[in-house]
Amino acid sequence: MLKQKAKKLASFSGDMYHLSPREAFQICSEGAILIDVREDYLIDYKKFDVPVYFHISLSELCNHISDF
């Protein structure tokens, strides 16, 4: 259900769905999980206030994909 709602809210470009911060917050508030893939040195720039949030840098994502 959340996936369908996200697709409805999102714009599609370059094989990816894009959500605005407000749309992403709405989806996360309804149960979606946010995975921040920014590199470690960038995470202090902006914090997220959503119920479920994980940070795994993009360079480490392949090493942790089985965790999800």
N, C-alpha and C positions, 0 to 999 in steps of 0.2 A: 504494500500500500504506500509506504513512504517513497519507494523508488518511483512509482507512478506519479506521486505528487511532486517529487523533485524534478522529474522530467517535464511536468506541466509548467512549473515555475521557471525552469532554466532555459537559457538560450543555447543553441547547439552550433558549434563552430570547430572546424578542424578535428573531427572525431571525438570531441569532448563536450560535455555539458558544463555550462558556466552558471553559477549562482551568485547573486549579489550577496554581500555580507548579511543583509537583512533576511533574504530568502534562506540562506544557509542557517542562520540562527533559528528561524521558524522551523525548519526541518529538524534541526538538532533538538529543539525543545519538544518535538513530537517523537523522539526516540532514535534518530539517526546518530551515528558516531562520527565525530570529526577526527581525521588523522592529518596532523600538520607535518608536512614533509620538508619544511624549511631546514636548512643546515643549522647546526647548533649556534653558530655565531649570530644568527638572525632572530632567534626566538625571543630575545628581550625587547625587540622592537615593538611588537604588538602581541598582547595576550588575548586569549579567548575566554569568554565567560559563558560556556555552554555546559550542559549536564555531563556529557561523556566526551572526553578529549584525550587524545594520545599524541605524543610527539615522537616521530621516528624520522630522522633525516633521510632525504631521498637517497643518499649514498649508502644507507644502511637498510633501506626498505626490503630489498630482496632477501636479506639475511633474516628478516622477521615476518615475512609474509605468511608463514605457516602458523604464526601466533594468532592470526585472525581467522 
